[in-house]
Structures are given as C-alpha cells and as structure tokens.
Amino acid sequence: MDISVIVPLYNEDESLGKLQEWIARVMDEHKFSYEIVFINDGSTDKSWEVIEALQKKSNNVRGIKFRNNYGKSPALYCGFKAAKGDVVITMDADLQDSPDEIPELFRMIKEESYDLVSGWKKKRYDSKLTKNIPSKIYNATARKVTGLKLHDMNCGLKAYRLDVVKNIEVYGEMHRYIPYLAKNAGFKKIGEKVVEHRKREFGTTKFGLNRFVNGYLDLMTLWFLSKFGKKPMHFFGLYGSLMFLLGFLAVVVVSVNKLVALLTHVRAPLITDTPYFYFALVAMILGTQLFLTGFLGELVSRNSTERNNYLIEKEI
C-alpha cells in the first residue's frame, strides 16, 4: 500500500463526507493505493455513524472508535499502530488541511528520502491575537530547545516513512512534538513544506489557550527525558553535589570567622546571626535532596523494562 491517511477527529460529522471524497479524488488521480483511518476520539455527535456509512461505500475507509475523549496524541498513537502504507499522512478532519498537498508530500518522502516532512501554514486565517502570535512565540522556543528549524512544529499535516511511526511513542499531549520524538529516535532527515491553510467550513475549533501552557510543559519534559531519561543522576547528582559544596563552603566560612574571633579574643556574633549560616543550611539540604532524587531516579531507571530499548535500523 502506498499511503495511509490518519485522521483524528472529535465532533466533525459535517466535514467527514467531504474530506473522504476529496482524499479519494486525489488518490485516484495519482493512482495511489491507500487507506483512510478515521479515529473517532469519543465524539458526541454523529461522527461515528458517518464513518460507518463511509466504510460501507468504500473499502479504503477504516475506523477506530474510542469510548471516551482521550485526546489527539492517543488517537495518533492508535492510528500509527494501525497504519500499513509505505508513507503515512496525518491531517485534521476540519478541512483546514488540503488533501491536494498529499502527492508532493509523498514525493518528498519517496524521492528525496525524507524521514518526516512537516507542513508549514505560512499564511494563516486564525485570530492573530489568540492563536497566531502565541503560536509564533511557541514555535520560536521549540526551535531553540529542539534544534529543529521548523516554523510550524504543531501543524497537523505531516508525512512520515512507515518506519518512523512504528518507532516512536506518542502519548499524553506529545503530538505537538512528533518531529522532536522522531529526531530522538534517530530519524535525522526532517524537512518542511509550505502548505495551504484553509478556513474552517463547519463547527468551531476544539483548542483553547491552555494548549500553549501545556505545550511548554511538555517541551521541558521531552527535553529532560531526551537528555537525562536514562541517566537522571547526571542531572540531579551534578547540581545536588554543587549545591552541597556551596553549602559546605559557607559552613567553612562561618567556622573560620568564629575560630579567628575566639583566638583573637574578639567578641564574635552568634553563628545564627550571620547570613552564611542560613545559606549553608538551605544549600546543604537542597543539595542532599537533589542527590537523593537522582539516586531514586537511577533506581527507577535501572528497574524499567525500557532501560535497554534501543532502536536498531538494520541487521545483516
């Protein structure tokens, strides 16, 4: 099979029929063998009934129905697990992603040997204040942290080699950082393509401003896990030791001052009256806690079933 199109959705019953017809027309024009996998993320409208009707009309349509609304990342995870095509395309169900982009995305994967191609909606029709400006700030931060020079990390329209989706795990709300997940899994050739952004035809957006806060927290989580996930002591142990050392030096300063005062018969202030005492106390306690956190993290890592899970590209 040439292409698997993965479409996560929540309450998009009005747009599904048009989207399926559009994808089918593009596929037939270019003679692609394909499947469309709709993942119904606990919709409360008639989305599942529409998917069942579409499947009866076309053998190219598949459907996965969640009992509850779990989110986009779980939907993509299950879609990736089900995908069979050599190239996997993800797109949103709201008709803001154009299926006409699929042939070029397919060509970039097959002919230019990209592992992943991310869409870039250079010209957008969203609200500048509530979406465009926060999105630019968010993407600038993501580029700095991840090292990936992508303008639109969270664009729903992406293309992947099948190997990529089978070797990454999308969980929580990590769908925003799939290119970074792919990079950490060893897939280095990640590109970008300017794609059309279309106005929503039906319904309303399902995303609120809280996604930017959650996005930054998820980014920090991914960065830490990629750097220190299997060696937490290298982070916590280092900074814990430095903190403890600073506290110990403060204790030395306090002790020497007190000793000099005693030897010279000068009335010395109480140890608790000096700021060094409190600095030493706090620094040594924090240093010990950080070191113990690293130690506990090492114990968890050493007993994890994933501790020796290394991705192998080839064997001969």
C-alpha atoms as a printed R data frame, in Angstrom:
    type eleno elety resid chain resno       x      y      z
1   ATOM     1    CA   MET     A     1   0.000  0.000  0.000
2   ATOM     2    CA   ASP     A     2   1.304  3.439 -0.926
3   ATOM     3    CA   ILE     A     3  -0.357  5.742  1.610
4   ATOM     4    CA   SER     A     4  -2.144  5.607  4.953
5   ATOM     5    CA   VAL     A     5  -4.047  8.786  5.813
6   ATOM     6    CA   ILE     A     6  -4.591  9.109  9.572
7   ATOM     7    CA   VAL     A     7  -7.417 11.462 10.581
8   ATOM     8    CA   PRO     A     8  -8.037 12.011 14.332
9   ATOM     9    CA   LEU     A     9 -11.354 13.737 14.973
10  ATOM    10    CA   TYR     A    10 -13.730 14.973 17.639
11  ATOM    11    CA   ASN     A    11 -17.249 16.118 16.696
12  ATOM    12    CA   GLU     A    12 -16.607 16.687 12.990
13  ATOM    13    CA   ASP     A    13 -19.590 14.862 11.446
14  ATOM    14    CA   GLU     A    14 -20.330 17.682  8.982
15  ATOM    15    CA   SER     A    15 -16.901 17.634  7.336
16  ATOM    16    CA   LEU     A    16 -16.088 13.894  7.135
17  ATOM    17    CA   GLY     A    17 -18.010 13.113  3.946
18  ATOM    18    CA   LYS     A    18 -16.431 15.984  2.006
19  ATOM    19    CA   LEU     A    19 -12.956 15.136  3.361
20  ATOM    20    CA   GLN     A    20 -13.252 11.476  2.330
21  ATOM    21    CA   GLU     A    21 -14.414 12.396 -1.180
22  ATOM    22    CA   TRP     A    22 -11.573 14.904 -1.568
23  ATOM    23    CA   ILE     A    23  -8.919 12.413 -0.434
24  ATOM    24    CA   ALA     A    24 -10.353  9.696 -2.687
25  ATOM    25    CA   ARG     A    25 -10.327 12.017 -5.720
26  ATOM    26    CA   VAL     A    26  -6.658 12.949 -5.140
27  ATOM    27    CA   MET     A    27  -5.662  9.314 -4.654
28  ATOM    28    CA   ASP     A    28  -7.482  8.139 -7.774
29  ATOM    29    CA   GLU     A    29  -5.997 10.928 -9.902
30  ATOM    30    CA   HIS     A    30  -2.469  9.854 -8.926
31  ATOM    31    CA   LYS     A    31  -3.257  6.118 -8.896
32  ATOM    32    CA   PHE     A    32  -2.166  5.626 -5.278
33  ATOM    33    CA   SER     A    33  -3.202  2.561 -3.319
34  ATOM    34    CA   TYR     A    34  -4.381  3.910  0.024
35  ATOM    35    CA   GLU     A    35  -6.407  3.691  3.197
36  ATOM    36    CA   ILE     A    36  -8.079  6.369  5.310
37  ATOM    37    CA   VAL     A    37  -8.087  5.633  9.034
38  ATOM    38    CA   PHE     A    38 -10.564  7.783 10.952
39  ATOM    39    CA   ILE     A    39 -10.000  7.789 14.726
40  ATOM    40    CA   ASN     A    40 -13.162  8.929 16.481
41  ATOM    41    CA   ASP     A    41 -11.949 10.413 19.768
42  ATOM    42    CA   GLY     A    42 -15.135  9.996 21.826
43  ATOM    43    CA   SER     A    43 -17.295 12.280 19.663
44  ATOM    44    CA   THR     A    44 -20.760 13.112 20.998
45  ATOM    45    CA   ASP     A    45 -22.231 13.977 17.576
46  ATOM    46    CA   LYS     A    46 -22.894 11.615 14.646
47  ATOM    47    CA   SER     A    47 -19.251 11.274 13.597
48  ATOM    48    CA   TRP     A    48 -19.138  7.512 14.097
49  ATOM    49    CA   GLU     A    49 -22.373  6.959 12.159
50  ATOM    50    CA   VAL     A    50 -20.860  8.951  9.277
51  ATOM    51    CA   ILE     A    51 -17.652  6.874  9.396
52  ATOM    52    CA   GLU     A    52 -19.671  3.632  9.322
53  ATOM    53    CA   ALA     A    53 -21.603  4.897  6.298
54  ATOM    54    CA   LEU     A    54 -18.386  5.902  4.525
55  ATOM    55    CA   GLN     A    55 -16.854  2.495  5.205
56  ATOM    56    CA   LYS     A    56 -19.845  0.724  3.647
57  ATOM    57    CA   LYS     A    57 -19.346  2.782  0.492
58  ATOM    58    CA   SER     A    58 -15.563  2.389  0.273
59  ATOM    59    CA   ASN     A    59 -13.187 -0.425  1.203
60  ATOM    60    CA   ASN     A    60 -10.456  2.177  1.606
61  ATOM    61    CA   VAL     A    61 -12.059  3.557  4.780
62  ATOM    62    CA   ARG     A    62 -11.245  2.200  8.227
63  ATOM    63    CA   GLY     A    63 -12.473  3.432 11.585
64  ATOM    64    CA   ILE     A    64 -11.360  3.300 15.217
65  ATOM    65    CA   LYS     A    65 -13.795  4.426 17.902
66  ATOM    66    CA   PHE     A    66 -12.719  5.467 21.412
67  ATOM    67    CA   ARG     A    67 -15.167  5.064 24.268
68  ATOM    68    CA   ASN     A    68 -14.027  8.370 25.783
69  ATOM    69    CA   ASN     A    69 -12.371 11.582 24.640
70  ATOM    70    CA   TYR     A    70  -8.676 10.815 25.254
71  ATOM    71    CA   GLY     A    71  -7.045 13.495 23.104
72  ATOM    72    CA   LYS     A    72  -5.134 13.838 19.852
73  ATOM    73    CA   SER     A    73  -1.963 12.028 20.960
74  ATOM    74    CA   PRO     A    74  -3.753  8.757 21.888
75  ATOM    75    CA   ALA     A    75  -5.693  8.993 18.614
76  ATOM    76    CA   LEU     A    76  -2.472  9.341 16.612
77  ATOM    77    CA   TYR     A    77  -0.835  6.530 18.590
78  ATOM    78    CA   CYS     A    78  -3.633  4.118 17.647
79  ATOM    79    CA   GLY     A    79  -3.663  5.403 14.072
80  ATOM    80    CA   PHE     A    80   0.092  4.860 13.736
81  ATOM    81    CA   LYS     A    81  -0.294  1.367 15.141
82  ATOM    82    CA   ALA     A    82  -2.945  0.551 12.532
83  ATOM    83    CA   ALA     A    83  -1.188  2.167  9.541
84  ATOM    84    CA   LYS     A    84   0.001 -0.081  6.687
85  ATOM    85    CA   GLY     A    85   1.068  2.338  3.944
86  ATOM    86    CA   ASP     A    86   4.681  2.990  2.955
87  ATOM    87    CA   VAL     A    87   4.009  6.682  3.615
88  ATOM    88    CA   VAL     A    88   1.783  7.858  6.473
89  ATOM    89    CA   ILE     A    89  -0.024 11.185  6.169
90  ATOM    90    CA   THR     A    90  -1.708 12.838  9.157
91  ATOM    91    CA   MET     A    91  -4.285 15.578  8.758
92  ATOM    92    CA   ASP     A    92  -7.057 17.196 10.755
93  ATOM    93    CA   ALA     A    93 -10.695 16.453  9.986
94  ATOM    94    CA   ASP     A    94 -11.910 20.068  9.883
95  ATOM    95    CA   LEU     A    95 -10.982 20.661  6.199
96  ATOM    96    CA   GLN     A    96  -8.329 23.220  7.149
97  ATOM    97    CA   ASP     A    97  -5.697 20.816  5.753
98  ATOM    98    CA   SER     A    98  -5.821 20.318  1.986
99  ATOM    99    CA   PRO     A    99  -5.580 16.743  0.609
100 ATOM   100    CA   ASP     A   100  -4.144 18.282 -2.570
101 ATOM   101    CA   GLU     A   101  -0.832 18.511 -0.655
102 ATOM   102    CA   ILE     A   102  -0.582 14.704 -0.386
103 ATOM   103    CA   PRO     A   103   1.149 13.927 -3.744
104 ATOM   104    CA   GLU     A   104   4.022 16.345 -3.096
105 ATOM   105    CA   LEU     A   105   4.438 15.151  0.491
106 ATOM   106    CA   PHE     A   106   4.521 11.568 -0.816
107 ATOM   107    CA   ARG     A   107   7.146 12.519 -3.413
108 ATOM   108    CA   MET     A   108   9.373 14.183 -0.808
109 ATOM   109    CA   ILE     A   109   9.342 11.039  1.323
110 ATOM   110    CA   LYS     A   110   9.873  8.578 -1.537
111 ATOM   111    CA   GLU     A   111  12.163 10.508 -3.908
112 ATOM   112    CA   GLU     A   112  14.028 12.891 -1.596
113 ATOM   113    CA   SER     A   113  14.319 10.273  1.171
114 ATOM   114    CA   TYR     A   114  12.951 12.408  3.991
115 ATOM   115    CA   ASP     A   115  12.023 10.560  7.165
116 ATOM   116    CA   LEU     A   116   9.426 13.171  8.066
117 ATOM   117    CA   VAL     A   117   8.032 16.245  6.326
118 ATOM   118    CA   SER     A   118   6.135 18.767  8.434
119 ATOM   119    CA   GLY     A   119   3.669 21.228  6.962
120 ATOM   120    CA   TRP     A   120   4.138 24.963  7.443
121 ATOM   121    CA   LYS     A   121   0.989 27.067  7.270
122 ATOM   122    CA   LYS     A   122   2.826 30.225  6.316
123 ATOM   123    CA   LYS     A   123  -0.376 32.186  5.648
124 ATOM   124    CA   ARG     A   124  -3.000 31.554  8.321
125 ATOM   125    CA   TYR     A   125  -6.629 32.555  8.777
126 ATOM   126    CA   ASP     A   126  -6.713 32.231 12.571
127 ATOM   127    CA   SER     A   127  -7.068 35.072 15.049
128 ATOM   128    CA   LYS     A   128  -3.733 36.905 15.295
129 ATOM   129    CA   LEU     A   129  -4.120 37.731 18.978
130 ATOM   130    CA   THR     A   130  -5.311 34.388 20.326
131 ATOM   131    CA   LYS     A   131  -3.503 31.986 18.006
132 ATOM   132    CA   ASN     A   132  -1.014 33.436 15.524
133 ATOM   133    CA   ILE     A   133   1.176 35.492 17.871
134 ATOM   134    CA   PRO     A   134   1.259 32.884 20.692
135 ATOM   135    CA   SER     A   135   1.997 30.224 18.051
136 ATOM   136    CA   LYS     A   136   4.998 32.189 16.723
137 ATOM   137    CA   ILE     A   137   6.419 32.574 20.246
138 ATOM   138    CA   TYR     A   138   5.824 28.908 20.990
139 ATOM   139    CA   ASN     A   139   7.482 27.761 17.747
140 ATOM   140    CA   ALA     A   140  10.483 30.037 18.303
141 ATOM   141    CA   THR     A   141  11.005 28.472 21.733
142 ATOM   142    CA   ALA     A   142  10.565 24.960 20.326
143 ATOM   143    CA   ARG     A   143  13.177 25.615 17.622
144 ATOM   144    CA   LYS     A   144  15.656 26.817 20.237
145 ATOM   145    CA   VAL     A   145  15.151 23.844 22.562
146 ATOM   146    CA   THR     A   146  14.847 21.044 19.994
147 ATOM   147    CA   GLY     A   147  17.373 22.251 17.430
148 ATOM   148    CA   LEU     A   148  14.850 21.608 14.639
149 ATOM   149    CA   LYS     A   149  14.459 24.541 12.243
150 ATOM   150    CA   LEU     A   150  10.716 24.079 11.722
151 ATOM   151    CA   HIS     A   151   8.409 27.073 11.525
152 ATOM   152    CA   ASP     A   152   5.241 25.177 12.489
153 ATOM   153    CA   MET     A   153   6.034 22.279 14.820
154 ATOM   154    CA   ASN     A   154   2.359 21.605 15.620
155 ATOM   155    CA   CYS     A   155   0.952 21.570 12.082
156 ATOM   156    CA   GLY     A   156  -1.454 18.640 11.767
157 ATOM   157    CA   LEU     A   157  -0.481 17.959  8.140
158 ATOM   158    CA   LYS     A   158   2.646 15.810  8.141
159 ATOM   159    CA   ALA     A   159   4.120 12.923  6.154
160 ATOM   160    CA   TYR     A   160   6.219 10.073  7.559
161 ATOM   161    CA   ARG     A   161   8.019  6.997  6.393
162 ATOM   162    CA   LEU     A   162   6.286  3.973  7.898
163 ATOM   163    CA   ASP     A   163   9.424  3.162  9.937
164 ATOM   164    CA   VAL     A   164   9.106  6.466 11.769
165 ATOM   165    CA   VAL     A   165   5.568  5.990 13.097
166 ATOM   166    CA   LYS     A   166   6.350  2.415 14.133
167 ATOM   167    CA   ASN     A   167   9.358  3.511 16.207
168 ATOM   168    CA   ILE     A   168   8.020  6.494 18.141
169 ATOM   169    CA   GLU     A   169   5.532  6.561 21.003
170 ATOM   170    CA   VAL     A   170   3.077  9.460 21.049
171 ATOM   171    CA   TYR     A   171   1.494  9.866 24.489
172 ATOM   172    CA   GLY     A   172  -0.051 12.500 26.738
173 ATOM   173    CA   GLU     A   173  -0.104 15.641 24.585
174 ATOM   174    CA   MET     A   174   3.182 14.982 22.809
175 ATOM   175    CA   HIS     A   175   1.630 15.195 19.327
176 ATOM   176    CA   ARG     A   176   2.941 18.768 19.278
177 ATOM   177    CA   TYR     A   177   6.497 17.467 19.255
178 ATOM   178    CA   ILE     A   178   6.391 14.467 16.927
179 ATOM   179    CA   PRO     A   179   9.346 15.817 14.867
180 ATOM   180    CA   TYR     A   180  11.384 16.007 18.093
181 ATOM   181    CA   LEU     A   181  10.304 12.488 19.060
182 ATOM   182    CA   ALA     A   182  11.429 11.296 15.622
183 ATOM   183    CA   LYS     A   183  14.763 13.087 15.981
184 ATOM   184    CA   ASN     A   184  15.358 11.477 19.382
185 ATOM   185    CA   ALA     A   185  14.535  8.089 17.857
186 ATOM   186    CA   GLY     A   186  17.358  8.547 15.336
187 ATOM   187    CA   PHE     A   187  15.468  9.831 12.290
188 ATOM   188    CA   LYS     A   188  17.571 12.796 11.239
189 ATOM   189    CA   LYS     A   189  16.261 13.840  7.814
190 ATOM   190    CA   ILE     A   190  13.328 16.030  8.801
191 ATOM   191    CA   GLY     A   191  12.036 18.585  6.322
192 ATOM   192    CA   GLU     A   192   9.332 21.184  5.916
193 ATOM   193    CA   LYS     A   193   6.875 22.152  3.189
194 ATOM   194    CA   VAL     A   194   4.715 25.254  2.904
195 ATOM   195    CA   VAL     A   195   1.098 24.081  2.804
196 ATOM   196    CA   GLU     A   196  -2.247 25.753  2.303
197 ATOM   197    CA   HIS     A   197  -4.217 26.761  5.381
198 ATOM   198    CA   ARG     A   198  -7.945 26.839  4.710
199 ATOM   199    CA   LYS     A   199 -10.709 28.462  6.704
200 ATOM   200    CA   ARG     A   200 -12.818 26.127  8.817
201 ATOM   201    CA   GLU     A   201 -16.066 25.329  6.991
202 ATOM   202    CA   PHE     A   202 -18.028 23.681  9.804
203 ATOM   203    CA   GLY     A   203 -18.143 23.805 13.593
204 ATOM   204    CA   THR     A   204 -15.733 25.567 15.927
205 ATOM   205    CA   THR     A   205 -12.145 24.997 16.987
206 ATOM   206    CA   LYS     A   206 -11.577 22.421 19.749
207 ATOM   207    CA   PHE     A   207  -8.397 24.017 21.096
208 ATOM   208    CA   GLY     A   208  -8.097 26.670 23.815
209 ATOM   209    CA   LEU     A   209  -5.283 28.913 25.019
210 ATOM   210    CA   ASN     A   210  -4.321 26.348 27.676
211 ATOM   211    CA   ARG     A   211  -2.604 24.341 24.932
212 ATOM   212    CA   PHE     A   212   0.263 26.856 24.918
213 ATOM   213    CA   VAL     A   213   0.901 26.414 28.651
214 ATOM   214    CA   ASN     A   214   0.673 22.627 28.313
215 ATOM   215    CA   GLY     A   215   2.887 22.825 25.240
216 ATOM   216    CA   TYR     A   216   5.749 24.492 27.116
217 ATOM   217    CA   LEU     A   217   5.487 21.998 29.979
218 ATOM   218    CA   ASP     A   218   5.537 19.085 27.541
219 ATOM   219    CA   LEU     A   219   8.543 20.602 25.762
220 ATOM   220    CA   MET     A   220  10.502 20.784 29.019
221 ATOM   221    CA   THR     A   221   9.520 17.184 29.801
222 ATOM   222    CA   LEU     A   222  10.698 15.948 26.406
223 ATOM   223    CA   TRP     A   223  13.953 17.888 26.621
224 ATOM   224    CA   PHE     A   224  14.732 16.460 30.054
225 ATOM   225    CA   LEU     A   225  13.790 12.889 29.081
226 ATOM   226    CA   SER     A   226  15.883 13.040 25.902
227 ATOM   227    CA   LYS     A   227  18.926 14.333 27.802
228 ATOM   228    CA   PHE     A   228  18.670 12.536 31.138
229 ATOM   229    CA   GLY     A   229  15.846  9.988 30.837
230 ATOM   230    CA   LYS     A   230  18.167  7.009 31.276
231 ATOM   231    CA   LYS     A   231  20.778  8.776 33.437
232 ATOM   232    CA   PRO     A   232  18.934 11.058 35.895
233 ATOM   233    CA   MET     A   233  21.875 11.055 38.315
234 ATOM   234    CA   HIS     A   234  23.890 13.039 35.745
235 ATOM   235    CA   PHE     A   235  21.466 15.935 36.236
236 ATOM   236    CA   PHE     A   236  20.315 15.720 39.827
237 ATOM   237    CA   GLY     A   237  23.612 14.364 41.142
238 ATOM   238    CA   LEU     A   238  25.652 17.123 39.492
239 ATOM   239    CA   TYR     A   239  23.524 20.029 40.725
240 ATOM   240    CA   GLY     A   240  22.950 18.382 44.098
241 ATOM   241    CA   SER     A   241  26.698 17.991 44.594
242 ATOM   242    CA   LEU     A   242  27.349 21.610 43.556
243 ATOM   243    CA   MET     A   243  24.646 22.867 45.923
244 ATOM   244    CA   PHE     A   244  26.016 20.774 48.786
245 ATOM   245    CA   LEU     A   245  29.552 22.004 48.054
246 ATOM   246    CA   LEU     A   246  28.437 25.649 48.198
247 ATOM   247    CA   GLY     A   247  26.705 24.964 51.496
248 ATOM   248    CA   PHE     A   248  29.808 23.267 52.859
249 ATOM   249    CA   LEU     A   249  31.972 26.251 51.829
250 ATOM   250    CA   ALA     A   250  29.563 28.559 53.636
251 ATOM   251    CA   VAL     A   251  29.953 26.395 56.762
252 ATOM   252    CA   VAL     A   252  33.743 26.688 56.453
253 ATOM   253    CA   VAL     A   253  33.475 30.495 56.215
254 ATOM   254    CA   VAL     A   254  31.267 30.649 59.319
255 ATOM   255    CA   SER     A   255  33.563 28.277 61.248
256 ATOM   256    CA   VAL     A   256  36.748 30.130 60.324
257 ATOM   257    CA   ASN     A   257  35.243 33.503 61.299
258 ATOM   258    CA   LYS     A   258  34.177 32.068 64.646
259 ATOM   259    CA   LEU     A   259  37.552 30.421 65.254
260 ATOM   260    CA   VAL     A   260  39.506 33.596 64.410
261 ATOM   261    CA   ALA     A   261  37.308 35.610 66.760
262 ATOM   262    CA   LEU     A   262  37.881 33.135 69.591
263 ATOM   263    CA   LEU     A   263  41.670 33.038 69.049
264 ATOM   264    CA   THR     A   264  41.942 36.826 68.992
265 ATOM   265    CA   HIS     A   265  39.606 37.218 71.977
266 ATOM   266    CA   VAL     A   266  37.186 39.307 69.941
267 ATOM   267    CA   ARG     A   267  33.527 39.064 70.840
268 ATOM   268    CA   ALA     A   268  32.125 37.112 67.877
269 ATOM   269    CA   PRO     A   269  28.478 37.333 66.775
270 ATOM   270    CA   LEU     A   270  26.285 34.262 67.120
271 ATOM   271    CA   ILE     A   271  26.528 31.866 64.190
272 ATOM   272    CA   THR     A   272  22.784 32.174 63.636
273 ATOM   273    CA   ASP     A   273  23.175 35.949 63.209
274 ATOM   274    CA   THR     A   274  25.208 35.574 60.004
275 ATOM   275    CA   PRO     A   275  23.581 35.084 56.582
276 ATOM   276    CA   TYR     A   276  26.164 32.412 55.771
277 ATOM   277    CA   PHE     A   277  24.585 30.096 58.320
278 ATOM   278    CA   TYR     A   278  21.172 30.162 56.614
279 ATOM   279    CA   PHE     A   279  22.715 29.904 53.162
280 ATOM   280    CA   ALA     A   280  24.707 26.871 54.278
281 ATOM   281    CA   LEU     A   281  21.651 25.258 55.856
282 ATOM   282    CA   VAL     A   282  19.423 25.704 52.815
283 ATOM   283    CA   ALA     A   283  22.128 24.788 50.284
284 ATOM   284    CA   MET     A   284  23.136 21.568 52.060
285 ATOM   285    CA   ILE     A   285  19.521 20.461 52.497
286 ATOM   286    CA   LEU     A   286  18.677 21.186 48.849
287 ATOM   287    CA   GLY     A   287  21.881 19.531 47.680
288 ATOM   288    CA   THR     A   288  21.097 16.384 49.665
289 ATOM   289    CA   GLN     A   289  17.520 16.310 48.308
290 ATOM   290    CA   LEU     A   290  18.666 16.730 44.710
291 ATOM   291    CA   PHE     A   291  21.273 13.983 45.128
292 ATOM   292    CA   LEU     A   292  18.685 11.616 46.643
293 ATOM   293    CA   THR     A   293  16.266 12.476 43.808
294 ATOM   294    CA   GLY     A   294  18.926 11.467 41.302
295 ATOM   295    CA   PHE     A   295  19.617  8.279 43.223
296 ATOM   296    CA   LEU     A   296  15.930  7.348 43.282
297 ATOM   297    CA   GLY     A   297  15.672  8.221 39.600
298 ATOM   298    CA   GLU     A   298  18.563  5.841 38.881
299 ATOM   299    CA   LEU     A   299  16.811  3.066 40.816
300 ATOM   300    CA   VAL     A   300  13.631  3.598 38.785
301 ATOM   301    CA   SER     A   301  15.599  3.715 35.527
302 ATOM   302    CA   ARG     A   302  17.589  0.574 36.330
303 ATOM   303    CA   ASN     A   303  14.380 -1.347 37.050
304 ATOM   304    CA   SER     A   304  12.490 -0.035 33.999
305 ATOM   305    CA   THR     A   305  11.557 -2.567 31.323
306 ATOM   306    CA   GLU     A   306  12.573  0.071 28.742
307 ATOM   307    CA   ARG     A   307  16.099  0.601 30.085
308 ATOM   308    CA   ASN     A   308  17.667 -1.397 27.229
309 ATOM   309    CA   ASN     A   309  15.219 -0.492 24.494
310 ATOM   310    CA   TYR     A   310  17.456  0.637 21.647
311 ATOM   311    CA   LEU     A   311  16.192  1.169 18.097
312 ATOM   312    CA   ILE     A   312  18.055 -0.933 15.527
313 ATOM   313    CA   GLU     A   313  17.894  0.272 11.930
314 ATOM   314    CA   LYS     A   314  19.351 -2.804 10.184
315 ATOM   315    CA   GLU     A   315  20.797 -6.237 10.787
316 ATOM   316    CA   ILE     A   316  22.670 -8.298  8.195
